Amino acid sequence: MPKATPKKRKRAVVRSAKRTKSNNLWYGIIAIVVIAGVMLIVMTNLTAKPAVGPFVANQANPTDPHNKDSHWHAALGVYDCDKWLGDGSGDGVWNWPAQTPTGSPARSGNTNVYAGMHSHDDGIIHMEPGTNEEAGRHATIGKYFDFGGWDLSSNGYNFLNTKVKNGDKCGTGAGTLQWAVAKFNNDPKKPQAYKVQKGNPADYKLHNDDVVIIAFLPPGKSIDKIGNPPSLKNLPDATSRGETGMNGQTQTPTATTPPASTPSKPATGATPTSAP
């Protein structure tokens, strides 16, 4: 085989150098992409929204810091033109419509399943999630209405056998849905600092000590003129008493002692619950 000429050897060296340079460039691009990906993951974790309650209680670890936020309450009032809605068991309050076979609050669509968002003849939304489906950012007003077998949207509601939608007659004119939220000021006898909201109330993420008003009002009537919902008087006690949990057993909030059990008045056709 004839020997390569100096010129051919030079061309081979140049081609080899080019290939090496091309490979190095390729490896450099890969390294940059990998580093950028790692940095993106780190930044995403650093800027991700923190976990928010209510949390599913960690029964296996009583010292879990999330346990203190596994039992939340919010007062709710639903207003129809000129009155607060209730089921007849009290002024503007209602009992939960369904129970599981063990006596826990049930989802109306399946009474074998515990409803981690429910009420106890008090108009209070009790948030004690048993699954992630009803915890954290899933703890919405819409979820509560769904568990109770009711409907809520920006256009109206179907609640306690009262169904309204925007444009229906209310007083002397066409009614519209309004809603507002306040943070409880620790005095149920004083007006709360309500903020009128926009959008679909069903999407609202509930927090501990929220006070929520959903009102169907006639023209010219403002939601801030109807006062506090009747359920508000029950909010202070709700934060310090036991609950009927998933197994029908009375649960106690962290670091509190519940008072003696008292039976709730059942809604029509409903089975009495255990201690509220």
Secondary structure as a PSIPRED ss2 file (coil, helix, strand):
# PSIPRED VFORMAT (PSIPRED V4.0)

   1 M C   1.000  0.000  0.000
   2 P C   1.000  0.000  0.000
   3 K C   1.000  0.000  0.000
   4 A C   1.000  0.000  0.000
   5 T C   1.000  0.000  0.000
   6 P H   0.000  1.000  0.000
   7 K H   0.000  1.000  0.000
   8 K H   0.000  1.000  0.000
   9 R H   0.000  1.000  0.000
  10 K H   0.000  1.000  0.000
  11 R H   0.000  1.000  0.000
  12 A H   0.000  1.000  0.000
  13 V H   0.000  1.000  0.000
  14 V H   0.000  1.000  0.000
  15 R H   0.000  1.000  0.000
  16 S H   0.000  1.000  0.000
  17 A H   0.000  1.000  0.000
  18 K H   0.000  1.000  0.000
  19 R H   0.000  1.000  0.000
  20 T H   0.000  1.000  0.000
  21 K H   0.000  1.000  0.000
  22 S H   0.000  1.000  0.000
  23 N H   0.000  1.000  0.000
  24 N H   0.000  1.000  0.000
  25 L H   0.000  1.000  0.000
  26 W H   0.000  1.000  0.000
  27 Y H   0.000  1.000  0.000
  28 G H   0.000  1.000  0.000
  29 I H   0.000  1.000  0.000
  30 I H   0.000  1.000  0.000
  31 A H   0.000  1.000  0.000
  32 I H   0.000  1.000  0.000
  33 V H   0.000  1.000  0.000
  34 V H   0.000  1.000  0.000
  35 I H   0.000  1.000  0.000
  36 A H   0.000  1.000  0.000
  37 G H   0.000  1.000  0.000
  38 V H   0.000  1.000  0.000
  39 M H   0.000  1.000  0.000
  40 L H   0.000  1.000  0.000
  41 I H   0.000  1.000  0.000
  42 V H   0.000  1.000  0.000
  43 M H   0.000  1.000  0.000
  44 T H   0.000  1.000  0.000
  45 N H   0.000  1.000  0.000
  46 L H   0.000  1.000  0.000
  47 T H   0.000  1.000  0.000
  48 A C   1.000  0.000  0.000
  49 K C   1.000  0.000  0.000
  50 P C   1.000  0.000  0.000
  51 A C   1.000  0.000  0.000
  52 V C   1.000  0.000  0.000
  53 G C   1.000  0.000  0.000
  54 P C   1.000  0.000  0.000
  55 F C   1.000  0.000  0.000
  56 V C   1.000  0.000  0.000
  57 A C   1.000  0.000  0.000
  58 N C   1.000  0.000  0.000
  59 Q C   1.000  0.000  0.000
  60 A C   1.000  0.000  0.000
  61 N C   1.000  0.000  0.000
  62 P C   1.000  0.000  0.000
  63 T C   1.000  0.000  0.000
  64 D C   1.000  0.000  0.000
  65 P H   0.000  1.000  0.000
  66 H H   0.000  1.000  0.000
  67 N H   0.000  1.000  0.000
  68 K H   0.000  1.000  0.000
  69 D H   0.000  1.000  0.000
  70 S C   1.000  0.000  0.000
  71 H C   1.000  0.000  0.000
  72 W E   0.000  0.000  1.000
  73 H E   0.000  0.000  1.000
  74 A E   0.000  0.000  1.000
  75 A E   0.000  0.000  1.000
  76 L E   0.000  0.000  1.000
  77 G E   0.000  0.000  1.000
  78 V E   0.000  0.000  1.000
  79 Y E   0.000  0.000  1.000
  80 D E   0.000  0.000  1.000
  81 C C   1.000  0.000  0.000
  82 D C   1.000  0.000  0.000
  83 K E   0.000  0.000  1.000
  84 W E   0.000  0.000  1.000
  85 L C   1.000  0.000  0.000
  86 G C   1.000  0.000  0.000
  87 D C   1.000  0.000  0.000
  88 G C   1.000  0.000  0.000
  89 S C   1.000  0.000  0.000
  90 G C   1.000  0.000  0.000
  91 D C   1.000  0.000  0.000
  92 G C   1.000  0.000  0.000
  93 V C   1.000  0.000  0.000
  94 W C   1.000  0.000  0.000
  95 N C   1.000  0.000  0.000
  96 W C   1.000  0.000  0.000
  97 P C   1.000  0.000  0.000
  98 A C   1.000  0.000  0.000
  99 Q E   0.000  0.000  1.000
 100 T C   1.000  0.000  0.000
 101 P C   1.000  0.000  0.000
 102 T C   1.000  0.000  0.000
 103 G C   1.000  0.000  0.000
 104 S C   1.000  0.000  0.000
 105 P E   0.000  0.000  1.000
 106 A E   0.000  0.000  1.000
 107 R E   0.000  0.000  1.000
 108 S C   1.000  0.000  0.000
 109 G C   1.000  0.000  0.000
 110 N E   0.000  0.000  1.000
 111 T E   0.000  0.000  1.000
 112 N E   0.000  0.000  1.000
 113 V E   0.000  0.000  1.000
 114 Y E   0.000  0.000  1.000
 115 A C   1.000  0.000  0.000
 116 G C   1.000  0.000  0.000
 117 M E   0.000  0.000  1.000
 118 H E   0.000  0.000  1.000
 119 S C   1.000  0.000  0.000
 120 H C   1.000  0.000  0.000
 121 D C   1.000  0.000  0.000
 122 D C   1.000  0.000  0.000
 123 G C   1.000  0.000  0.000
 124 I E   0.000  0.000  1.000
 125 I E   0.000  0.000  1.000
 126 H E   0.000  0.000  1.000
 127 M E   0.000  0.000  1.000
 128 E C   1.000  0.000  0.000
 129 P C   1.000  0.000  0.000
 130 G C   1.000  0.000  0.000
 131 T C   1.000  0.000  0.000
 132 N H   0.000  1.000  0.000
 133 E H   0.000  1.000  0.000
 134 E H   0.000  1.000  0.000
 135 A C   1.000  0.000  0.000
 136 G H   0.000  1.000  0.000
 137 R H   0.000  1.000  0.000
 138 H H   0.000  1.000  0.000
 139 A C   1.000  0.000  0.000
 140 T E   0.000  0.000  1.000
 141 I H   0.000  1.000  0.000
 142 G H   0.000  1.000  0.000
 143 K H   0.000  1.000  0.000
 144 Y H   0.000  1.000  0.000
 145 F H   0.000  1.000  0.000
 146 D H   0.000  1.000  0.000
 147 F H   0.000  1.000  0.000
 148 G H   0.000  1.000  0.000
 149 G C   1.000  0.000  0.000
 150 W C   1.000  0.000  0.000
 151 D E   0.000  0.000  1.000
 152 L E   0.000  0.000  1.000
 153 S E   0.000  0.000  1.000
 154 S C   1.000  0.000  0.000
 155 N C   1.000  0.000  0.000
 156 G E   0.000  0.000  1.000
 157 Y E   0.000  0.000  1.000
 158 N E   0.000  0.000  1.000
 159 F E   0.000  0.000  1.000
 160 L C   1.000  0.000  0.000
 161 N C   1.000  0.000  0.000
 162 T E   0.000  0.000  1.000
 163 K E   0.000  0.000  1.000
 164 V E   0.000  0.000  1.000
 165 K E   0.000  0.000  1.000
 166 N C   1.000  0.000  0.000
 167 G C   1.000  0.000  0.000
 168 D C   1.000  0.000  0.000
 169 K E   0.000  0.000  1.000
 170 C E   0.000  0.000  1.000
 171 G C   1.000  0.000  0.000
 172 T C   1.000  0.000  0.000
 173 G E   0.000  0.000  1.000
 174 A E   0.000  0.000  1.000
 175 G C   1.000  0.000  0.000
 176 T E   0.000  0.000  1.000
 177 L E   0.000  0.000  1.000
 178 Q E   0.000  0.000  1.000
 179 W E   0.000  0.000  1.000
 180 A E   0.000  0.000  1.000
 181 V E   0.000  0.000  1.000
 182 A E   0.000  0.000  1.000
 183 K E   0.000  0.000  1.000
 184 F C   1.000  0.000  0.000
 185 N C   1.000  0.000  0.000
 186 N C   1.000  0.000  0.000
 187 D C   1.000  0.000  0.000
 188 P C   1.000  0.000  0.000
 189 K C   1.000  0.000  0.000
 190 K C   1.000  0.000  0.000
 191 P C   1.000  0.000  0.000
 192 Q C   1.000  0.000  0.000
 193 A C   1.000  0.000  0.000
 194 Y C   1.000  0.000  0.000
 195 K E   0.000  0.000  1.000
 196 V E   0.000  0.000  1.000
 197 Q C   1.000  0.000  0.000
 198 K C   1.000  0.000  0.000
 199 G C   1.000  0.000  0.000
 200 N C   1.000  0.000  0.000
 201 P H   0.000  1.000  0.000
 202 A H   0.000  1.000  0.000
 203 D H   0.000  1.000  0.000
 204 Y C   1.000  0.000  0.000
 205 K E   0.000  0.000  1.000
 206 L C   1.000  0.000  0.000
 207 H C   1.000  0.000  0.000
 208 N C   1.000  0.000  0.000
 209 D C   1.000  0.000  0.000
 210 D E   0.000  0.000  1.000
 211 V E   0.000  0.000  1.000
 212 V E   0.000  0.000  1.000
 213 I E   0.000  0.000  1.000
 214 I E   0.000  0.000  1.000
 215 A E   0.000  0.000  1.000
 216 F E   0.000  0.000  1.000
 217 L E   0.000  0.000  1.000
 218 P C   1.000  0.000  0.000
 219 P C   1.000  0.000  0.000
 220 G C   1.000  0.000  0.000
 221 K C   1.000  0.000  0.000
 222 S C   1.000  0.000  0.000
 223 I H   0.000  1.000  0.000
 224 D H   0.000  1.000  0.000
 225 K H   0.000  1.000  0.000
 226 I C   1.000  0.000  0.000
 227 G C   1.000  0.000  0.000
 228 N C   1.000  0.000  0.000
 229 P C   1.000  0.000  0.000
 230 P H   0.000  1.000  0.000
 231 S H   0.000  1.000  0.000
 232 L H   0.000  1.000  0.000
 233 K H   0.000  1.000  0.000
 234 N H   0.000  1.000  0.000
 235 L H   0.000  1.000  0.000
 236 P H   0.000  1.000  0.000
 237 D H   0.000  1.000  0.000
 238 A H   0.000  1.000  0.000
 239 T C   1.000  0.000  0.000
 240 S C   1.000  0.000  0.000
 241 R C   1.000  0.000  0.000
 242 G C   1.000  0.000  0.000
 243 E E   0.000  0.000  1.000
 244 T E   0.000  0.000  1.000
 245 G C   1.000  0.000  0.000
 246 M C   1.000  0.000  0.000
 247 N C   1.000  0.000  0.000
 248 G C   1.000  0.000  0.000
 249 Q C   1.000  0.000  0.000
 250 T E   0.000  0.000  1.000
 251 Q E   0.000  0.000  1.000
 252 T C   1.000  0.000  0.000
 253 P C   1.000  0.000  0.000
 254 T C   1.000  0.000  0.000
 255 A C   1.000  0.000  0.000
 256 T C   1.000  0.000  0.000
 257 T C   1.000  0.000  0.000
 258 P C   1.000  0.000  0.000
 259 P C   1.000  0.000  0.000
 260 A C   1.000  0.000  0.000
 261 S C   1.000  0.000  0.000
 262 T C   1.000  0.000  0.000
 263 P C   1.000  0.000  0.000
 264 S C   1.000  0.000  0.000
 265 K C   1.000  0.000  0.000
 266 P C   1.000  0.000  0.000
 267 A C   1.000  0.000  0.000
 268 T C   1.000  0.000  0.000
 269 G C   1.000  0.000  0.000
 270 A C   1.000  0.000  0.000
 271 T C   1.000  0.000  0.000
 272 P C   1.000  0.000  0.000
 273 T C   1.000  0.000  0.000
 274 S C   1.000  0.000  0.000
 275 A C   1.000  0.000  0.000
 276 P C   1.000  0.000  0.000
